[in-house]
């Protein structure tokens, strides 16, 4: 039925590090929900059983940016709020992606006033735009599938500045014994 049934006969399979890392990344996208106005209700609805965002490995919506790799900005962004959104985006670890959900997030929507940002792409690198006012949960799931497709095409070499932090247990034991 699954991978296990294929491995019983052959016993092993081969792949590349890029393919394995891309599969792991695209199968476990952790969103940072930035629900600012009415689009946030539709974003929340994508988690209910009818739409079930967990089918895509994204049910873990964390409200801490240091554990997320996808920011979903849903709603009208004012200039006062733009600084907060940018600060939270900067706290997310690399690699990171952004979905602009709704007309107000993408273009300012019906608000053509001095205090509304006319599209978050003025201060964030947007990967996918989800259209609608507000967009239906299906639109968000479609945007999520497009992000997963984009993540699946990335290579490990695309992120050379990522540093691997190694934890030295012997050094930690030494420092604990001195205290």
BAMITOR-841977 format. One record per residue (C-alpha): z, y, x; residue number from 1. Coordinates in pm, 1 decimal. Example, Ala and Ser with C-alpha at 12.3 -4.5 7.8 and 13.67 -1.06 7.14 Angstrom:
<nodes>
        w        v        u pos
    780.0   -450.0   1230.0   1
    714.0   -106.0   1367.0   2
</nodes>
This chain:
<nodes>
        w        v        u pos
      0.0      0.0      0.0   1
     97.8    250.2    265.6   2
     97.1    277.3    640.2   3
    335.0    -16.3    673.1   4
     85.0   -260.3    519.7   5
   -182.9   -150.7    768.0   6
     50.7   -192.0   1064.8   7
    153.8   -549.5    976.3   8
   -189.8   -685.4   1070.8   9
   -270.2   -473.1   1376.6  10
     75.4   -376.3   1500.2  11
    -10.3    -33.0   1639.5  12
   -226.7    271.3   1594.8  13
   -341.6    549.8   1825.3  14
   -347.0    923.8   1779.3  15
   -325.2   1244.9   1976.7  16
    -26.2   1470.4   2025.4  17
   -215.7   1750.1   1848.2  18
   -282.2   1532.7   1543.0  19
     76.8   1410.6   1527.0  20
    223.1   1762.0   1563.4  21
    -21.1   1905.1   1307.5  22
     62.1   1628.2   1058.5  23
    435.7   1687.3   1104.4  24
    399.9   2064.4   1065.2  25
    176.8   2054.7    759.3  26
    391.4   1792.8    586.6  27
    717.3   1985.7    620.0  28
    655.8   2353.9    550.8  29
    985.4   2531.1    482.1  30
    929.6   2850.9    281.2  31
   1132.1   3170.8    304.7  32
   1112.9   3310.6    -49.4  33
   1092.3   3690.1    -67.1  34
   1107.7   3729.8   -444.1  35
   1100.8   4103.3   -497.3  36
    988.5   4137.2   -861.0  37
    821.0   3951.0  -1148.4  38
    613.7   3720.2   -925.1  39
    940.8   3567.2   -809.9  40
    987.7   3406.5  -1153.4  41
    656.5   3222.5  -1113.0  42
    755.1   3126.0   -758.7  43
   1078.8   2976.5   -892.7  44
    883.1   2793.4  -1163.2  45
    682.5   2613.6   -893.9  46
    997.4   2415.6   -812.9  47
   1049.6   2277.1  -1163.0  48
    942.4   1919.7  -1251.3  49
    617.6   2028.5  -1416.7  50
    472.9   2173.1  -1094.0  51
    701.5   2003.7   -838.2  52
    651.1   2183.5   -508.5  53
    839.7   1897.9   -342.2  54
    521.0   1687.7   -357.8  55
    398.5   1905.0    -71.6  56
    713.0   1883.8    141.3  57
    815.2   2242.2     62.1  58
   1111.3   2201.2   -170.9  59
   1348.3   2317.6    101.2  60
   1348.3   2691.3     29.8  61
   1582.6   2836.6    285.2  62
   1729.6   3181.2    251.7  63
   1779.7   3209.8    624.8  64
   1471.5   3313.6    821.6  65
   1566.1   3118.0   1133.2  66
   1492.9   2787.8    958.0  67
   1164.0   2882.9    791.3  68
    803.5   2878.7    899.5  69
    637.4   3019.8    585.5  70
    719.4   3349.1    416.2  71
    616.6   3381.8     51.4  72
    622.5   3751.0    -39.8  73
    619.8   3768.1   -420.1  74
    621.7   4106.3   -587.0  75
    592.4   4479.2   -539.9  76
    689.5   4594.1   -191.4  77
    808.5   4952.7   -155.0  78
    819.0   5133.8    178.4  79
   1197.8   5111.7    174.4  80
   1179.8   4732.7    127.0  81
    893.6   4690.8    376.7  82
   1131.4   4741.6    670.1  83
   1355.3   4462.4    540.5  84
   1061.7   4226.1    486.8  85
    931.0   4298.2    838.3  86
   1276.0   4246.0    991.9  87
   1314.4   3909.3    817.3  88
    963.3   3810.1    926.2  89
   1046.6   3898.6   1286.9  90
   1353.3   3670.5   1272.5  91
   1143.0   3367.1   1178.7  92
   1056.4   3131.0   1465.8  93
    699.4   3079.3   1583.0  94
    464.6   2945.1   1453.9  95
    494.5   3122.5   1119.1  96
    266.1   3191.2    824.5  97
    260.5   3431.8    526.5  98
    146.9   3399.2    165.2  99
    100.1   3725.1    -28.0 100
    168.2   3626.1   -388.6 101
     36.0   3852.3   -662.4 102
   -168.2   4165.7   -704.0 103
    119.4   4400.7   -619.7 104
    188.7   4224.3   -291.1 105
   -177.7   4206.7   -194.8 106
   -300.6   4552.1   -299.8 107
    -13.8   4748.3   -453.4 108
   -126.4   4635.7   -799.5 109
   -109.3   4893.2  -1075.5 110
    131.9   5109.0   -876.6 111
    -64.6   5382.8   -703.4 112
    235.5   5586.6   -603.7 113
    377.1   5726.3   -281.1 114
    657.0   5469.6   -253.8 115
    459.7   5142.4   -301.3 116
    290.2   4973.3     -7.5 117
    -75.5   4919.0    -93.6 118
    -86.3   4567.3     47.4 119
    157.3   4394.9    282.3 120
   -123.2   4331.6    528.0 121
    -46.4   4682.3    653.1 122
    263.9   4548.7    829.9 123
    244.6   4164.0    815.1 124
    -29.7   3922.7    921.1 125
   -117.5   3761.5    586.8 126
   -273.6   3415.0    597.4 127
   -335.9   3343.9    226.4 128
   -357.8   3571.1    -77.7 129
   -255.8   3417.9   -414.1 130
   -433.2   3613.6   -688.7 131
   -290.1   3700.8  -1028.2 132
    -49.2   3930.2  -1204.7 133
    173.9   3735.0  -1186.6 134
      1.1   3433.4  -1036.7 135
     68.3   3103.4  -1207.6 136
    263.5   2835.1  -1018.2 137
    -67.1   2648.2   -976.3 138
   -197.1   2943.0   -771.8 139
    104.1   2925.6   -543.2 140
     60.3   2550.1   -500.3 141
   -307.9   2606.5   -421.3 142
   -210.3   2867.5   -161.6 143
     42.0   2623.2    -17.5 144
   -226.6   2354.8     12.1 145
   -452.2   2606.1    189.8 146
   -168.9   2692.6    431.1 147
   -114.9   2321.3    497.0 148
   -486.2   2284.3    567.8 149
   -471.0   2577.8    809.4 150
   -160.1   2436.1    979.9 151
   -332.7   2099.3   1010.3 152
   -608.7   2260.9   1216.9 153
   -367.4   2409.3   1471.3 154
   -321.3   2256.8   1813.1 155
    -13.8   2235.1   2030.0 156
   -195.6   2446.3   2291.9 157
   -232.3   2730.4   2036.9 158
    134.6   2816.2   2089.9 159
    180.7   2818.0   2470.1 160
    467.3   3066.6   2472.1 161
    697.4   2840.0   2271.7 162
    984.2   2731.8   2491.6 163
   1149.8   2395.4   2463.5 164
   1525.1   2433.6   2491.9 165
   1693.1   2134.1   2649.1 166
   2060.9   2070.3   2596.2 167
   2234.3   1938.9   2905.0 168
   2519.6   1717.5   2784.7 169
   2673.9   1678.4   3131.9 170
   2694.4   2054.3   3177.8 171
   2848.1   2088.6   2830.5 172
   3109.6   1824.4   2911.0 173
   3197.4   2006.2   3233.5 174
   3238.7   2338.1   3056.6 175
   3454.1   2178.0   2785.0 176
   3679.2   2006.7   3036.6 177
   3739.8   2334.9   3221.7 178
   3865.6   2500.5   2903.4 179
</nodes>
